[in-house]
């Protein structure tokens, strides 16, 4: 009887020990947070008094962006999520996971050459992320727009698309974490 009881206790302990092992799987700590706000800070080169801040929330920009033919602008972009009713920047997370992110730009109704600046974040593959850019406007805007997308987990990225002098960027695969459109006047 003692042997049966000892065997039963051993089987019970073994069952408990092995059934708890499934809980040792590491938890995915990357919590995908929705981007709810994007902010562009646009400064005219040579005129630091001309700064525009455009906020894009819920599918709409708070104002159009004013760009002039022949001028150059320094542009930085920031992405936010909402936490406890307040917007919090996601820049640290995006920079920490720089190899999983990439920003593309596309202009419509205006000709602009975009350069990813020396102050931009460089991914491990040598490509610049696109958080800090410089826009050289070469035609007056006519019903113009700029489309900005933050991609996550792209298979390939090209920061020199369509050319080395116009680095709007291109991706293969991945999904857009942010997809915004801002009117230009």
MOURQUI-V922914 format. One record per backbone hydrogen bond with DSSP energy under -1.0 kcal/mol. NH is the residue of the N-H (numbers start at 1). CO is the residue of the C=O. If there is no record, write none. Layout:
nh->NH co->CO
nh->NH co->CO
This chain:
nh->5 co->1
nh->6 co->2
nh->7 co->3
nh->8 co->4
nh->9 co->5
nh->10 co->6
nh->11 co->7
nh->12 co->8
nh->13 co->9
nh->14 co->10
nh->15 co->11
nh->16 co->12
nh->17 co->13
nh->18 co->14
nh->19 co->15
nh->20 co->16
nh->23 co->20
nh->24 co->21
nh->31 co->29
nh->36 co->80
nh->37 co->80
nh->38 co->56
nh->39 co->78
nh->40 co->54
nh->41 co->76
nh->42 co->52
nh->43 co->74
nh->44 co->50
nh->45 co->72
nh->47 co->44
nh->50 co->47
nh->51 co->49
nh->52 co->42
nh->54 co->40
nh->56 co->38
nh->57 co->60
nh->60 co->57
nh->62 co->55
nh->65 co->183
nh->70 co->137
nh->71 co->68
nh->73 co->135
nh->74 co->43
nh->75 co->133
nh->76 co->41
nh->77 co->131
nh->78 co->39
nh->80 co->37
nh->81 co->88
nh->83 co->86
nh->86 co->83
nh->88 co->81
nh->90 co->79
nh->94 co->90
nh->95 co->91
nh->96 co->92
nh->97 co->93
nh->98 co->95
nh->100 co->97
nh->101 co->98
nh->102 co->151
nh->103 co->129
nh->104 co->149
nh->105 co->168
nh->106 co->147
nh->108 co->145
nh->113 co->136
nh->115 co->134
nh->117 co->132
nh->120 co->117
nh->123 co->127
nh->126 co->123
nh->129 co->121
nh->133 co->75
nh->134 co->115
nh->135 co->73
nh->136 co->113
nh->137 co->71
nh->138 co->111
nh->142 co->109
nh->145 co->108
nh->146 co->182
nh->147 co->106
nh->148 co->180
nh->149 co->104
nh->150 co->178
nh->151 co->102
nh->152 co->175
nh->153 co->100
nh->155 co->172
nh->156 co->172
nh->158 co->170
nh->163 co->166
nh->166 co->163
nh->167 co->114
nh->168 co->166
nh->169 co->161
nh->170 co->158
nh->172 co->156
nh->175 co->152
nh->177 co->150
nh->178 co->150
nh->180 co->148
nh->182 co->146
nh->184 co->144
nh->185 co->65
